[in-house]
Amino acid sequence: MVTLNGEIEDAGANSRDRIFEELDELAGTIPGLSQIEWQADNAFKARMKLKLPVGMMQSRISGEVSREDGALAVQINGKVTNVAGGFEARVTLTQQKDRFSYELTAQFSGWLASLGEGLLKPIMASRAREFEKNFAGLIAADSSQEGT
């Protein structure tokens, strides 16, 4: 299992309420996510691409979004399309005063698990940094709209 944590500074006073409601914009900050189809208010299907040292991995994912005690939680289940294997991931995004914090946990199975945590964790960390950058841009755009 891989677990990553991080923080993103929040320049906007009311970012959480708007961002947690604009799930399409939030989903756009997740690296590799495409073709998002909302099945209901809190359920979605999508595709995800992830470049591994051994080649490109494509997966079909489904997930659910929930709001728990002021936090936004996303549970994702993925099936890799070109090899036997899959993954489950949970991302929890919480706002505390002037920053957002997140926790990502991922469990891999099949071929992905055979790659090992030593190979997967740096890739996940790189994607987490990319998410932080994208999410910070979303917050900054939200803050600049509040001022107008």
C-alpha positions as CSV (number, residue, x, y, z in Angstrom):
1,M,0.0,0.0,0.0
2,V,1.3,3.5,-0.9
3,T,0.3,6.5,1.3
4,L,1.1,10.1,0.5
5,N,0.3,13.3,2.3
6,G,0.6,16.9,1.2
7,E,-0.6,20.5,1.8
8,I,-1.6,23.3,-0.6
9,E,-1.8,26.9,0.5
10,D,-5.2,28.5,0.1
11,A,-5.3,32.2,-0.9
12,G,-9.1,32.3,-1.1
13,A,-11.4,32.8,1.9
14,N,-14.3,30.7,0.5
15,S,-12.4,28.2,-1.8
16,R,-13.6,25.0,-0.2
17,D,-17.3,25.6,-0.7
18,R,-17.0,26.5,-4.4
19,I,-14.3,24.0,-5.3
20,F,-16.1,21.2,-3.5
21,E,-19.2,22.0,-5.5
22,E,-17.4,22.3,-8.9
23,L,-16.4,18.6,-9.1
24,D,-15.6,18.8,-12.9
25,E,-13.0,21.5,-12.2
26,L,-11.6,19.6,-9.3
27,A,-11.4,16.4,-11.4
28,G,-9.5,18.4,-14.0
29,T,-6.6,18.8,-11.5
30,I,-6.0,15.1,-11.3
31,P,-3.1,14.1,-13.6
32,G,-4.0,11.6,-16.3
33,L,-7.8,11.7,-15.8
34,S,-9.9,12.0,-18.9
35,Q,-13.3,11.2,-20.3
36,I,-15.1,11.9,-17.0
37,E,-18.8,10.8,-17.1
38,W,-20.9,11.6,-14.1
39,Q,-23.3,8.7,-13.4
40,A,-25.1,10.5,-10.5
41,D,-24.4,13.5,-8.2
42,N,-21.6,11.6,-6.5
43,A,-20.6,8.7,-8.8
44,F,-18.4,8.8,-11.9
45,K,-16.6,6.8,-14.5
46,A,-13.4,7.9,-16.3
47,R,-10.2,6.8,-17.9
48,M,-6.8,7.3,-16.5
49,K,-3.3,7.1,-18.1
50,L,-0.1,6.7,-16.1
51,K,3.3,6.4,-17.6
52,L,5.4,3.7,-16.0
53,P,9.1,2.9,-16.7
54,V,7.9,-0.2,-18.4
55,G,5.3,1.6,-20.7
56,M,2.0,3.4,-20.6
57,M,-0.7,2.1,-18.4
58,Q,-4.3,2.8,-19.2
59,S,-7.2,2.0,-16.9
60,R,-10.9,2.4,-16.7
61,I,-11.9,3.7,-13.3
62,S,-15.1,4.2,-11.4
63,G,-15.5,6.2,-8.2
64,E,-17.6,7.9,-5.7
65,V,-17.3,11.3,-4.1
66,S,-18.5,11.9,-0.6
67,R,-18.5,14.8,1.9
68,E,-17.5,13.7,5.4
69,D,-17.2,16.2,8.2
70,G,-16.1,19.1,6.0
71,A,-13.8,17.0,3.9
72,L,-14.2,15.8,0.4
73,A,-13.4,12.1,0.0
74,V,-13.0,10.3,-3.4
75,Q,-12.9,6.5,-3.6
76,I,-11.5,5.1,-6.9
77,N,-11.5,1.6,-8.2
78,G,-9.5,0.9,-11.4
79,K,-9.0,-1.9,-13.8
80,V,-5.9,-1.7,-16.0
81,T,-6.9,-2.3,-19.6
82,N,-3.7,-3.7,-21.1
83,V,-2.5,-6.1,-18.4
84,A,-4.0,-8.1,-15.5
85,G,-4.2,-5.9,-12.5
86,G,-6.0,-3.1,-10.8
87,F,-5.9,-0.6,-8.0
88,E,-8.0,1.0,-5.3
89,A,-7.3,4.5,-4.1
90,R,-8.8,6.9,-1.7
91,V,-8.1,10.6,-1.7
92,T,-9.3,12.8,1.2
93,L,-9.1,16.6,0.7
94,T,-9.7,18.8,3.8
95,Q,-9.4,22.6,4.3
96,Q,-7.9,23.9,7.5
97,K,-7.8,27.7,7.9
98,D,-5.4,28.8,5.1
99,R,-4.5,25.5,3.5
100,F,-5.8,22.3,2.1
101,S,-4.4,19.0,3.1
102,Y,-4.8,15.7,1.3
103,E,-4.1,12.1,1.9
104,L,-3.8,9.5,-0.8
105,T,-3.7,5.8,-0.2
106,A,-3.5,3.3,-3.0
107,Q,-3.5,-0.5,-3.0
108,F,-2.4,-2.4,-6.1
109,S,-3.2,-5.9,-7.3
110,G,-2.0,-8.3,-10.0
111,W,0.7,-7.1,-12.4
112,L,0.8,-3.6,-10.8
113,A,1.5,-5.1,-7.3
114,S,4.3,-7.1,-8.8
115,L,6.1,-3.9,-9.8
116,G,6.5,-3.2,-6.1
117,E,6.2,-0.1,-3.9
118,G,9.7,1.0,-4.6
119,L,8.8,1.6,-8.2
120,L,5.2,2.8,-7.7
121,K,5.7,5.3,-4.8
122,P,8.0,7.7,-6.7
123,I,5.6,7.7,-9.6
124,M,2.7,8.4,-7.3
125,A,4.7,11.1,-5.6
126,S,5.4,12.8,-8.9
127,R,1.6,12.7,-9.7
128,A,0.8,14.1,-6.3
129,R,3.2,17.1,-6.9
130,E,1.5,17.6,-10.3
131,F,-1.9,17.6,-8.6
132,E,-0.7,20.1,-6.0
133,K,0.4,22.5,-8.8
134,N,-2.9,22.1,-10.7
135,F,-5.0,22.5,-7.5
136,A,-3.1,25.6,-6.4
137,G,-3.8,27.0,-9.9
138,L,-7.5,26.3,-9.4
139,I,-7.5,28.0,-6.0
140,A,-5.6,31.0,-7.5
141,A,-8.1,31.3,-10.3
142,D,-11.0,31.1,-7.7
143,S,-9.3,33.8,-5.6
144,S,-8.9,36.2,-8.5
145,Q,-12.6,35.7,-9.4
146,E,-13.6,36.6,-5.8
147,G,-11.9,39.9,-6.2
148,T,-13.9,40.9,-9.2
